[in-house]
Amino acid sequence: MALSNPAMGVLDRAASGEFNFGGLGETATLSGTTTKSILLVAITFIVGYGSMIYSLGYIIQNQATPSLLMYGSIIAALVVAMIAIFKPQSTPITAPLYAICEGAGLGTLSAVFEFKYPGIVATAVMSTFVVMMAMLALWKFKLIVPTARFRSIVIGATCGIAILYLLNFICNLFGFPLLPSTGAFAIIVSLAVCTIAALNLVLDFDMIEQSVNEGLPKYFEYYCSFSLLVTICWLYVEILRLLSVVNRE
């Protein structure tokens, strides 16, 4: 899962005029971005639900996780995401593809958690929706203002989490996990990561507004929607992890 806002760098380039074509042709709109965001989330949810049902059946029948589906779809999602990040013009195609791949991967991952802790997935989905709506309200009513300092703190914290997760993955390979999976400290870490993921939503909302105000090309509706989907999926995974830690206690 990407652990950052993929479009922030592109917005910096847009501010220099690289993507602003002086008002010629169609430009991104708020309604268009909202529609495409709903579409991408719906694709992810539908594919994820189907993948979870299949994976649960596979786990029950074979007492094993469908690793090929899980890791194959996650790797495919990562590849597609890289293409989308470095070539925003491709997002009318790559964004839906990413939603499909991410849905397949998240569905399998969700099945693993659901098998261990029945009911956890529904709680995680609802919690993700509630957090997203809460952050949207906080941003809309200017209770959280994404200033330059706010952006630097959130992006810095996000990069720190990515590095920490990478180090934890490497340590796990040698049998010495860096991060605990149970206990009060594990809950605190999960809460902190969920908070940073939620704050990234504010950056996404602000990025959408900037894209519309800058008059960026129409395909930025898909690009902004893709960026928002990345954050939503990350938040969902972190909430799922937090709930699993709580259930272990």
Order of alpha helices (4+ residues) and beta strands (2+ residues): alpha-alpha-alpha-alpha-alpha-alpha-alpha-alpha
